[in-house]
Amino acid sequence: MSLPVLLPEFKTCPAVFAVKNDYQIMVPVKSDVLFWVTVGGKNYYDHSNGIIRSSTRMHRVNIPMSELNRTGEYTVTYRKIIDRKPYFAETEEPVSATYSFRPVPDSDNIRIYHLSDTHGRFEFPAKAATYFGENLDLFVLNGDIPDHSGNVENFDLIFQLCEAVTHGSRTCVFSRGNHDTRGFYAENIADFTPTENGHSYYTFRVGAVWGIVMDCGEDKTDDHAEYGHTVCCHEFRLEETEYLKKVIAGAKDEYLADGVKYRLVVVHNPFSFTIEAPFDIEQPLFSEWLKLLGEHVKPELFLTGHLHTTEISPIGGQLDSKGQICPVIVGSKPETDPQTQKHIGFIGCALTLSDGKAHISFTDSEHHVREEQTLTL
């Protein structure tokens, strides 16, 4: 991948996220700009009912996957606002950059890199996630990427990692983690991350891969003192349960659609595993999720984080508390010096899907393979 063009008013290059059958091209900006994306000669605007948005520091444009897959490139353009007065608004001349794009293949040999629990760190996770280099097909950011949502600038890390790993030319998937629900701007994270109609749970279809991003919300009960009466995650999970049922009702357009070879669950918290109190929440509800997924979706893999380790848990393994329905991969481990607690490295998960098998490698910031295993799916 060639180094990305970074335009003056962009904080990073754009990131291309998969949501349903669209790409959401998103970019954080430094000032008030009008923003649009051109694919195949057609302009797609970041607008609100026909009014091109400018008073935002995050721009998002939805592009049909079929169009960007076909053209293999997109052009981003902005006009900086001078004065958005009611009559004869003043703007600067447009500034553009074009990015190449390679979609996830419809065939086998799909290379995915998975990170979670970076908790505000950039250098070592970014180095780990470049393991596949030019051969990367899909980049998964699976929760707790910022350490918390107490500062709106914390969300920039999501895009800094996408830039370092994909250069704006590969598909990304984002999942919210429990630390993302904390802080003054936690209620705004949906404005800074890919969502389906504002919801942090959604499905996606990229090449031969279908996936569902699930969100467990917080990891303790809503009335826990740590949250200070600021969350209603139980109700949120009930709504998510109804969404899962709707996905199942529309299976022919989702995980049973033509060409789907691999079905993934991307979720920060490996909810088939019950952690000790006070983290042992929602056992009946999480069991219902497992039953619905197991009886209908039949995923091949769960991609998870949260536990700050690297592990492959088979059905019946040590992470199987509620009845796993497929192998669970816990795929991110921050490394710290035991004496100083200084951050000294990071281990993520390199996953290759091919010929009905998953080759899993846990790789560090020097691209050394710490552990690997091949599973027949």
MIVOPA-547571 format. One record per atom (N, C-alpha, C): x, y, z. Coordinates in pm, whole numbers, plus 32768, in hexadecimal, padded with zeros to 4 digits. Layout:
<nodes>
XYZ...
</nodes>
This chain:
<nodes>
80547F8980008000800080008058807C8000803E80D67FA4808981537FA1805E81AC801580B98205803E809A825F80AC802582B980867FC982D280E37F51831F80C17F6E83B480B47F1F83F5805F7F22848680577ED584BE80CE7F13851C81167ECF855A81877EB285EB81667E33860C81557E0C869481327E1686F081AC7E2B877281977E4A87CD82067DE187D182757D6087C782527CF987D282B97CCE874B82F27D0E86DF82C67CF0865B82FD7D52863B836E7D1E85FF83D97D7685CD84437DBC854D84197D7784F983CD7DAF847D83987D78846C830A7DA6840682C67D6583E582487CDE83A482667C86839682047C048357821D7C1282C482457BAE8294828D7BA1820582AC7B2281D382687B28815882357AB8811D81EC7A7E80AC82417A0A80C5827F79CB806482D8795B801A8290794A7F9B82B178DE7F4A827978687F4982D977F27F6D82A677747F6682F177087F39829176C87EC882AF76647E8E825676A27E7981CB76677EB38163769C7EA780DC76D57F2B80A976F97F8181077735800280E677C0800C8124780F806680EA78868096812F7867811F816A7891813581E4788A81BA821F791881F2821E792F825281C579B1829281BE79B08307821F7A0A830282827A0A836282EF7A9483A182FE7A95842183257B158465833B7B0284D383A37B5E84DB84057B5B854A84657B9F85C584297B67863B84457B9A86B784087BBC871D84747C088783844A7C3A87E884A87BE2886484AF7B8F887C84487B4388F884417AC188E083F77A71894783E879F2893C83A37A0A892F830C79E688BC82D579F488A5824679778861821179598877819278F788298148793F87AE811178FC873B8110794486BF80F178EF866680977931862C803278ED85C87FDF795385657FA8791E84F37F78797084887F41793D846B7EB57999845A7E577975843B7DCD79A083AD7DAC7941835E7D7C795C82D47D53791A82BF7CCB796882967C687930827C7BE378EA82F27BA6791B83697BC178E083E27B88786984197BD3783D83D87C3C77C984057C8A77F9843D7D0F77C284B07D3677E384EC7DB6778384BC7E2377BB84987E95776F84717F0B779284D47F7A772E851E7FA97746858E8004772A85678095777485A580F0775085A0817E76ED86128194766C85EF81927607865881977599863581FA7550869A822174DB868A8277746386C2822B7415866781EF739F868F81A373BE86F88139742C86E080F074508739808374AC87AB80A874CA87BB812775268823815575AC87E18172761388068127769687CA813B76CC87F681C376F187948214771A87AE829E77A587EB82A377B988478303783E8880831A785F889083AE77FB88A38404781988BA84917824883484D8788A87EA84B278A7876784EE793C874D84E0797186FD853979FE86D7852F7A0D86478500799F860884D679A48581849D7944857B84287977855783B47923854A833D791284B7831A789A849882E67875841082C3782284138243784683BB81E577F983AD816877E38319814E776882F5812F7745826A810D775582538078779E81E9805477B581C57FC9778781347FB5773781167F507715808A7F36779480387F1E779D7FC67F6278147F737F52782D7F4E7EC177C27F2F7E7A77D27F017DF078187F6A7D9A77FE7FEA7DB5783980557D6578CF80647D8178F4806A7E007982807A7E2079D07FFC7DFD79957F877E0F79D97F0B7DE779F57F0B7D5179967F427D0579A47F427C737A0F7FA37C447A13801A7C7F7A6F80817C4F7AFC80727C877B0780407D037B8B802C7D3D7BD380AB7D687B8A811A7D707BC481967DA37B5581F77DC77B7782577E1C7B1982C07E417B6583427E557B2083B07E3C7B5C84357E4C7B11847F7EBA7B5A84B37F1A7B1D85057F837B3A85977F657AD785EC7F7D7AE4867A7F617AA886CA7FD37AE9873B7FF27AAC879680537ABB882580237A62887880537A6C890A80457A6D894480D27AD3898E80F37AD989CE81767A7A8A46817A7A318A5181E779D38ABF81F97A1E8B3F82207A008BAB81D97A318C2F820279C78C728259794C8C79822678DD8CB38272785B8C77823E781A8C278290779C8BE9826477278C44828B77228CB5824B76B88D16826676398CEE821C75C68D24824375488CFA820775408D10817175818D79813F757F8D9780B0760E8DA9807E762C8D68800D76B08D707FCE771E8D3F802D770B8CC2805C77718C8580B177F78C82806878658C8D80B578EB8C93807B79388C1580A179738BD5803B79C48B5D80517A448B6780007AA78B1980297B248B137FDE7B148AB47F677B798AAF7F137B788A547EA17B7F89C37ED27B4689657E867B4888DA7EB27BD4889E7EB37BEA88427F117C6887F97F1E7C4687657F1B7C8F87177ECA7C6B868B7EB37CE3862F7EBF7CC785B17EDA7D2C85477ED47CE584C67EAD7D2A84737E617CF283F47E337D3C83817E757CED831D7EA27D2482A97EE77CFD822A7E9B7D5C81D37E8A7D3C81507E517CF780FC7EBC7CAB80997E8F7C6280447EED7C5B7FB57EB77C797F547F0E7C6D7EC87EE97C0A7E847F477B9D7E507F127B387E127F697B657D897F9C7B1F7D5980017B347CD180327B0E7C707FC37B607C0C7FA77B437BB27F367AC87B5B7F4B7A887B397EDC7A167ADD7EDF7A437A4C7EEE7AC27A347ED57AF779AC7EDC7B3879947F647B9179317F6C7BD479107FE87C5379627FFB7C9E793980617D1D797B80847D047A0B80AE7CA97A1E810C7C847AA2813E7CD57ABD81BC7D1E7B2B81BC7D797B4C822A7D3D7BBD827D7D2A7BA082FD7CEB7BFD835C7D4D7C1783CE7D5A7C9683F57DA57CB384707D477CF084D67D537CBF85527CF87CE285BF7D457D2486327D127D98865C7D447DDE86D37CD07DFE872F7CE77DF987AE7C8E7E3688107CE27E6188877CA37EA988E47CE27ECA89657D687F1189557D707F6B88F67DE97FBC88EC7DED802889597D78804C898C7D6B80A78A007DC2812489F27DB3816789827DF681E7896E7E8381DC89357EB4816389217F3C815088EE7F3A814688567FA3817988177FAA8177878480218127874F80998146877A8112811787368118807F872B81148038879A81257FA7879480AF7F5F875380317F8687717FC17F4787287FC87F5F86917FEE7FD886677FF67FF685D980607FA0859680D27F8E85D8813B7F3985A0810C7EA9859480C87E7885FC80977DEE85F780367DDA85847FDD7E3C85707F717E2C850F7F9E7E3A847E801C7E5D846780507E6283DE808E7DDC83B5806F7D7383FD80AB7CEF83E580987CC0835580227CD0831D80077CA18295803A7D01822980557D7D825080847DDE81EE80217DF2817C80537DED810080007DFF80897F957D94807A7FA87D2180BA7F4C7CB180A97ED17CB881047EC97D1C81597E557D2A81B17DD57D3C81617D6A7CF9818C7CE77D0B814D7C837D5381A87C8A7D3A822A7C257D6E82877C677D8D830C7C4D7E0483427C857E3083C27C127E3E84257C1A7DF784957BB07DF684FB7BE27E3B85797B9C7EA385A37BB67EE886217B437EC6867F7B627E7986E77AF97E3687347AEF7E6A87C37ADD7EEC87D27AB87F2588527B2C7F4E88AB7B127FB288FE7B747FEA895D7BF1801889137BDE805888A27C4F809188587C7E811088A07C2A817688B37C4E81DC89177C4181A089A37C7F81DF8A047C7581AB8A8D7BEE81CC8ACB7BAF82388A9B7B2B82608ACA7AF982CE8A6C7A7F82FB8A837A4483648A2F7A3B83E88A797A9A84018AD07A99847C8B1F7AC884F78AD37B0484E28A5E7B3485518A0C7B128530897B7AD9858D89337AAE857188AB7B25855188507B9A858788707C11856988207C3C84D7882E7C0D849188957C31840588A57C0683B1882D7B9983DA87EB7B67838E87787BC7839487007C2283F587017C8283FF86927CD7838186867CEF833C86F67D4482C586F37D0C825A86957C89824E868E7C4A81ED86357C7A820585A67C7C8283857D7C9E82A684F47D3582A884DE7D8082C685477E1182BC853C7E3D822C85247DFD81CE85687E1E814185527DF3811384C77D7B813B849D7D4E811784167DAC814E83AC7DDA81C983BF7E37820583607EBA81B7835B7EF2819883D07F73815483D67F6C80C983987EFA808783A47EEE7FFB837A7EB97FEF82EC7E58804182C67E14803082457E34809B81DF7E668111820A7E82818181AF7E0681A9815F7D90818E81987D1581B381547CF0815780E17D3680E780D17D248094805A7CED800980767CC97FEC80F37C937F6A81177C177F7E816F7BC97F14817C7B4E7F1A81CB7B6C7F0C82607B217F5782B07B2C7F5183437AA47F2E837F7AA97EEF83F47A317ED584447A4D7F0784D179EC7F4C850D79FD7F82859479917F4E85F079BA7F2B866A795E7EFE86D279797F4E8751790E7F778796791D7FC38812793E7F67888779927F9688E379B37F4C895D79797F8D89D879887F4B8A4A79497F7F8AC4798B80018AF57A0D80138AE17A4B80918B0B7A1E81068AB279F080E68A3B79BE814F89E2793C818C8A1578FA814B8A73787C817E8AA8789081E08B1B790C82028B3A792A82518BB1796182DA8B8D792E83408BCE796283C68BB978FC84238B7A791D84A38B7B78C0850C8B50789084F78AC278E884C48A6978C484B889DC7899842B89B5788183D58A187852834E89F877CE835289AC777983B289CB76F883BD8986770883EA88F6777F841B88D27798844D884977E983ED87F37811837A8829786C832487DD782E82F4875A77AA82EA8755776982C186D8778083268668779B83A5868C77B7840B8626784483FE85EE789983B38632792683AA860D794E831E85E078EE82C385D7790C823885B3789F8205855578BB819A850B7854816384B177E0812684FF7767813E84CF76EF8109850F768880E984A37624809C84C875AE808A8474753C80DA84B1751B8149847274B281A284A474CB81C98535754A81E38556756D820F85DC7584819E863F756C81238616757E80B18671760A807586637644805086D476CD801B86D476D17F8686B576607F4586A3765A7EBA867676227EBA85E7765E7E65859376367E64850676757DEA84C376487DCD844A76867D6383FB76D97DA1838B772F7D508350777D7D7E82DD77997D07828377A87D24820377CA7CBF819F783C7CF4814B78B07CB2815579257CDA8106795C7C5D80C279567C5A803E79857BE67FF4793E7B688021798B7B01804179527A81806C79317A7E810179447AEE814779317AF381D978B17B4081FA785F7B01824F77EF7B47828D780D7B4F832277EC7BC0835D78047BCD83EC77977C1B8431778F7C0784B377377C598507778C7C94857877867D17858477C77D5E85F277617D68866377857D3086D5772D7D37874A776F7D8D87B5771D7DBE8811774C7E1E8874770F7DF988FB77647DCF895777347DA889DC77227E1F8A39774A7E978A0D773F7F0B8A6477A17F008AD877757F2B8B4D77CB7F268BC377D97E978BF7783C7E848C51785A7DFC8C80782D7DE38D1077E47E438D4A77A97E318DCE77197E638DC876CB7E4A8E2E763E7E728E2C76327F0A8E2675C37F398DEF75AF7FC88DD975B7801A8E5A75957FDC8ECB759380278F48761A80268F9076827FF28F5177067FF18F8F773580808FA6777580979019779D811E903F77FE815D8FDC784A810B8F9678AD813F8F37786C81948ECB77EE81798EAA77AD81BE8E3C775F82398E67774582478EE7770282C08F19767D82DC8ED7762D82748EC175A582818E8B75A382B28DF9760D829B8DAC761582D38D2575FB826E8CB675E081EF8CD575CE818C8C6B754A81418C7B751681108C0C74A080BA8C0B74BB80468BAA752980018BC075567F9C8B6174FC7F228B5E74B37F058BC974577E938BC473EC7EAA8B5A73B07F208B5A734B7F3F8AF673887F3E8A6A74007F718A5F74487F7189E074597EE189AC747B7E848A04748E7DF889DB74097DB889B3739D7DDE89F4731A7DAA89CC72F97DD7893E73177E55891E73017E87889673597E3C883273D37E1F885B742F7DD5880373FE7D4787EA73BE7D0C884E73847C86883D731A7C8887D072C77CEF87CE72617CF9876672A17D0E86DD730F7D5886D973577D6A865B738B7CE3862873C47C94868173F77C10865A73867BBB862073117BC2865A72A07B76862772797BA7859A72827C29858272637C5E84FD72CA7C2F849673497C2984BE73B07BF5846573907B65843F73677B1684A173457A89848772CC7A80842A726A7AD7843F71F47AD683E772177AF8835772807B47834572AC7B6B82BE73277B1F829173327AA282BC73AC7A5382A773D77A4C821573777A4681B7739A7A36812A73E87AAD80F473D67B20813374207B96810A749A7BAE816374AE7B5681C2751B7B668221757A7AEF8217757D7A9A827C75E17A2F828275C479BB8225754D79B481EA752D794D81877531798280F8756579FA80E7756C7A34806175D279E9800B75BF79F07F89761A79AE7F2C76A979DF7F41770779817F3F779479A47F4777CF79AD7FD1777C79A3803977B179A880C177F5792380E178747929810378BF78B0812778E378AD81BB78EF792281F8791B792A828378C2798B82CF789879638347784179B6839B788879D1841F78987A51843E78E27A7A84B478897AC8851478A37AB88594786C7B1285FA78E07B66862C78D47BE9862079387C46865378FC7C8986CE79377C72874179007CA987BE79737CBC882179757D2C886379E37D4888C079E87CE4893379777CCE897179707C7989E879477BEB89BF799A7B8589D879767AFB89B579077AC78A11788B7AE589ED781C7AD48A4C77F77A438A65783379E48A1E781D79578A42786879328AC178C479888AEC791479728B6478DD79C88BD578C9798C8C49789879D58CBE790D79F38D1B792B7A748D2B79957AA08D85795C7AA88E1279B37AA58E7579867AAB8EFF79417B2F8F1E78F17B318F8A78AB7BAA8FB479117C1B8FCB78EA7C978FAC78687CCA8F8178537CC88EE978A57C7B8EA1789F7C7C8E0F78457C0D8DD778017BC68E2C77B17B528E0377217B7A8DDF77157BDB8D8976927C158D6C764A7BCB8CFC75C87BE18CF375757BBF8C7E75837B2D8C51758F7AD28CAF75A47A488C85752D7A108C3674B07A268C5E744079F58C0A743D7A388B8074577ABA8B7C74517B018AFB74C27AD68AA0753B7ACE8AD375AB7AA18A8075977A108A53755A79C08AA6753B79368A7E74D679358A0B747779938A0F7417799E89A1745E79C6892074BB7A25892975087A4B88B3754E79D28877758E798288CC75D6790C889C757778A9885975027898889574A1783B885C7473786A87D2745478EB87C67427792287467495791786DC750E79398702757D793086A3759B78A0867E7599784786E075BC77BC86C875557772867574D6778D868D746D774586467455777B85BA747677FB85A474537839852474CD786684D4751E78BA850E758E78F584C375FE788F84AC761D78418514768577DA850D770C781684E277407877853077C078B5850A783478528519789C786B84CA7915781784D4797178458544797278CA856079D0790085C279937977860C79B77985868A79A47A0086D77A2C7A4586DD7A337AC586B67AAB7B1686C97A917B74873D7AE47B6B87A77ACA7BB688227B4A7BF2885B7B387C4388C37BA77C7D890E7B867C7A89A17B917CEE89E37B627D058A6B7BB77CC58AD87BE67C4D8AC17C2E7C048B2A7CC37C228B2C7CF27C738AD07D7F7C9D8ACA7DDC7C248AC27DBA7BCA8A697E0B7B528A587DFC7B2089C97E437AB789A97E327A7489297E1179E289457DA379B5890D7D76792D892B7D1678FE88BF7D1C787D88A37CBB783C884A7C6F77D9889F7BF177F488B57B9E779F890B7B43774988B57B5776C688B37AFC766E88697A79765C88B57A1876228874799D75FE88BA79C0759F892C799175C089A479B475718A197A35759B8A5B7A7876028A267AF576328A5F7ADF76868ADB7B4C76C28B0C7B4577068B8D7AF6778A8B887ADA77BE8B117A8778358B0679F578148AE779D577938AE8794C77678AC778FC77588B4778B977C68B6E786877C48BE877D477AF8BCC77A677DA8B57771677DA8B3A76F377838AC37754773C8A8D773876EC8A1677677732899977EA773089817820776B890677E27728888D77D677758822779B773F87A8780477318739787E7763875478EC775A86F5796A7784874079E0777587057A5977A487497A55783A87637A8B786187D67A9778ED87FC7B2B791387F97B49797D87AE7BD279B187A97BD87A3187FB7C2A7A3288627C477AAD88AC7CCA7AE188757CC77B5488347D357B7687DC7D7D7BF887F27D957C22886E7DE87C9988847E1F7C9989117EA17CAE891B7EE47CA9899E7F4A7D1B89A87F2C7D8389F77F917DE98A1380017DAC8A67807C7DCD8A4680EE7D9A8A92812D7E0C8AE281427DF38B63817D7E578BBC81F17E198C0982507E6E8C2F82BF7E448C83828A7E2B8D10829E7DB38D4982657D968DCE829E7DED8E3D83147E238E2783517E778E8E831D7F068E8783207F3F8E0F82FF7FCD8DFF82707FE48DCE822E7F7A8D9D81AA7F838D5E81AC7FD78CDF82237FEF8CAA822F80398C2D82047FE18BB981C1801F8B5981927FD58AE4820A7FB38A8B821E7F338A7182957F098A2682737EBD89A681F37EA7898981CF7E5F8910813B7E41890A81147DFB88A080887DD9888D807F7D5D883680207D05885780067C8E88087F787C9587D27F687C8787507EE57C8287117ED27BFD86CB7E687BF4867C7E447B75863C7E407B8485A57E917B3385607E8F7B2A84CF7E417AAD84A97DD87ABE845C7D7B7A52843B7D717A4483A47D8779CA83727D7779AF82E37D0B794682D17CA6796682807C39790B82617C4E78D381D67C56784E81CD7C6F780F814B7C49777D814F7C06774E80E47BE576C080D37B9D7686814D7B4176D581877AF576A381F97B45769882797BB676DC827E7C0A76DA82F67C2D776883217C4F777583A17C7F77F483D77D0A77DF840F7D6A782883D67DF27824840D7E03789E84667E1C788884E67E2078F2854A7EAF7901857C7EE4797A85727F6A799885A57F607A0F86037F967A02867A7FA17A7286D5802B7AB086C0802E7B2C869080AB7B6B866580C67BE986B781467C0686CD81697C79872181947CF086CC81C57D57870F81E77DD486CC82607DC8867182AB7D5D867F831D7D42862782F87CDE85BA827A7CBC85B182447C5C854F82747BCE8569829D7BB385E482BD7B2A860B823B7AE0862B82327A63860381BE7A11862281D379D186AA818079F4870A818C79BE879281487936879F80DD79238752809078A68758803D789E86D9802A782586A67FD4781786317F8E779186337F1B778E85F27EC9771485ED7E6E771E85757E5176AB85397DF376A384CA7D77765684F57D03769284DF7C84765485037C39762F84847BFC75B984847BA0759484197B1675C684407AD9761683EA7A5B765A840C79E2760683E2
</nodes>
